Amino acid sequence: MRAWTVVLAAGVVTYGLKVSALLVLSRRPIPDGLRRAGAYVAPAMMAALAASGLAPSHLMPNGAEAGRLLGAVVVTAVALRARSMLLPLGAGVVACLLGGVLTP
């Protein structure tokens, strides 16, 4: 029971910090430089997540790193051609299945 109390308290504090920042800063204008830089946050975050997913891990079975790299190359190639989200996702899953990263 005590662990749930700590989790709940941490959630309330985190939520309160986010809401207070929104309430305090919501009426202030955002500088143009910050607004332009904000457009790059989501792509940079996704690139960082993808790069960390390509890093070798001792938890992966032998040879799975090559399959992960194959999946990344396939996803990138399909994404550049298709300009959509679903096609690269499907192609990446198939490539990872074929490369041995995922098991059906």
Secondary structure as UniProt FT lines:
FT   HELIX           2..25
FT   TURN            26..27
FT   HELIX           32..38
FT   TURN            39..40
FT   HELIX           41..54
FT   TURN            58..59
FT   TURN            62..63
FT   HELIX           64..82
FT   HELIX           86..99
//
